Amino acid sequence: MKRWNALTPFTRGAVMMLGAILVFSMMDATAKYLTDRHHAMQVVWARYTFQLIFVFMIAAPRLGPLLRTRFPILQIGRSAFLFLATICFFSSLPHLKLVTVMAIFEVAPLMICLFAYLFLGERVGWRRWIGVLIGLFGALIIIRPGSEVFEPAALLPVLAATFFAAYAVSTRYLGRAEHPWTSFLYTALIGTIGASLCVPFFWTTPSWQDALMMSALGAGAGFGHLMLIRSLLLADASALALFTYSSLIYGATWGFLIFSEVPDVFTVSGSVVIVSAGVFVWYRENRANRASMVSSKPVTHSTPATAAKTAQLATRSGTGSD
């Protein structure tokens, strides 16, 4: 724990973001399997319902206080953004390859940077824009022009990316004033209510194996989004945006292991570009954070308690603006 706390906020946020994306990629592979057997809305319902059960099991003793929010409309809107993103993403899975869906979805980082700049006032420096654009170029290498990419279903991941960007930025905004578990709870609650209103029109009785996978989908969603919320409290949304490109690598892996999709030279090349861009942004942000922490240290006489408090505040608030 001491080693973890010694890391810069950006590094901790990046690690949590990468972990969240790994969990989400496993969910996507599971959802692709399930949407071949059940309607996408039923899979969406399972994802949110079992996530809500997961939340209730963990937060039951504090459920009352956590439901209280100063921003009910914004919490509902933020949760609705993710709900719509999930519907669009899952609906595209029966029609496109897993890695193709994930690649098209990678317009999300650019949208997150744009929304964070417009609505959060986050500084998006030219180096960060270059890193995101390089990552997008890597995604374009993977989704090279082809008939599948230009199918109407390819618009669904684009819509999913737009809604997800709105969700990520609104989560970052609420994180400044709301307890993360409050946002976590509303995400599951609003999604479950919305999906429950729609699922009766698409219901098919699942086998016990499918039911087990559906429950795992919800538990994974709960764990993954908890990490996502925590990551967005530690670092700027625009700085973490590029790390969502790692989903392409995860998607190619699951596509090969589960759906026998062999990554070609374009997928491998694009993944190398994406990883390189991620390392570049991490290096720039990490250096900026360390410089900020060093400059915040007191140079005049101070008590040990004052120095410790200053360092703690620097660690909590230090995020790069490159």
Secondary structure, 3 states (H helix, E strand, C coil): CHHHHHCCHHHHHHHHHHHHHHHHHHHHHHHHHHHCCCCHHHHHHHHHHHHHHHHHHHHHHHHHHHHCCCCHHHHHHHHHHHHHHHHHHHHHCCCCCHHHHHHHHCCHHHHHHHHHHHHHCCCCCHHHHHHHHHHHHHHHHHCCCCCCCCCHHHHHHHHHHHHHHHHHHHHHHHCCCCCHHHHHHHHHHHHHHHHHHHHHHCCCCCCHHHHHHHHHHHHHHHHHHHHHHHHHHHCCHHHHHHHHHHHHHHHHHHHHHHHCCCCCHHHHHHHHHHHHHHHHHHHHHHHHHHHHHHHCCCCCCCCHHHHHHHHHHHHHHCCCCC
